[in-house]
Amino acid sequence: MSEGIKTVIYPVKDLSAAKQIFGQLAGVEPYSDEAYYVGFKVDGQDVGLDPKGHDKGMIGPVGYWHVDDIDKTLAALTDAGATLQDQVRKVGGSRRIATVTDPDGNPIGLLQD
């Protein structure tokens, strides 16, 4: 089961500058303000800034679909023709993420809490 896209993560090179811009846009202080990630919550939407995103091959923002079972969803998507881009990994507490690409190379993020 999917809750749809509830998280979008932007790769950024200058975390401090991006934090200022997205803080103005969101109109709130970040709920997470770490050297490895800055996150804002806006009306149920999670907007994240990843200073290592470009190093991981991100070329733009990635929308993350919130799913109940990331392993099952990942298997179903790869069986349907998606290509694994980033393996499932923990990113804080029990949160796990992974990324696949569709046949046109568009990234699809998966997130399980």
QUIPE-V309443 format. One record per residue. N is the residue number from 1. PSI is psi as a letter, one per 20 degrees, with the letter a starting at -180 (999 if undefined). OMEGA is omega as a letter, one per 20 degrees, with the letter a starting at -180 (* if undefined). Layout:
# QUIPE-V309443
[[N PSI OMEGA] [N PSI OMEGA]]
This chain:
# QUIPE-V309443
[[1 q a] [2 q r] [3 j a] [4 a a] [5 o r] [6 i a] [7 p r] [8 p a] [9 p r] [10 p r] [11 p a] [12 q r] [13 h r] [14 n a] [15 g a] [16 g r] [17 g r] [18 h r] [19 h r] [20 g a] [21 g a] [22 h r] [23 g r] [24 g a] [25 g a] [26 h a] [27 j r] [28 r r] [29 q r] [30 q r] [31 h r] [32 p a] [33 m a] [34 r r] [35 h a] [36 i a] [37 p r] [38 p a] [39 q r] [40 q r] [41 p a] [42 o r] [43 l r] [44 i r] [45 p r] [46 p r] [47 o a] [48 q r] [49 p a] [50 o a] [51 i r] [52 j a] [53 g a] [54 h r] [55 h r] [56 j r] [57 j r] [58 p r] [59 i r] [60 a a] [61 q r] [62 p r] [63 p a] [64 o r] [65 p r] [66 p a] [67 q r] [68 h a] [69 n a] [70 h a] [71 g r] [72 g r] [73 g r] [74 g r] [75 g a] [76 g a] [77 g r] [78 h r] [79 h a] [80 i r] [81 i r] [82 q r] [83 p r] [84 p r] [85 g r] [86 p r] [87 q r] [88 p r] [89 q r] [90 p r] [91 j r] [92 p a] [93 c a] [94 j a] [95 p r] [96 q r] [97 q r] [98 r r] [99 p r] [100 r r] [101 q r] [102 r a] [103 i r] [104 j r] [105 j r] [106 p r] [107 q r] [108 o r] [109 q r] [110 p a] [111 p r] [112 p r] [113 999 *]]
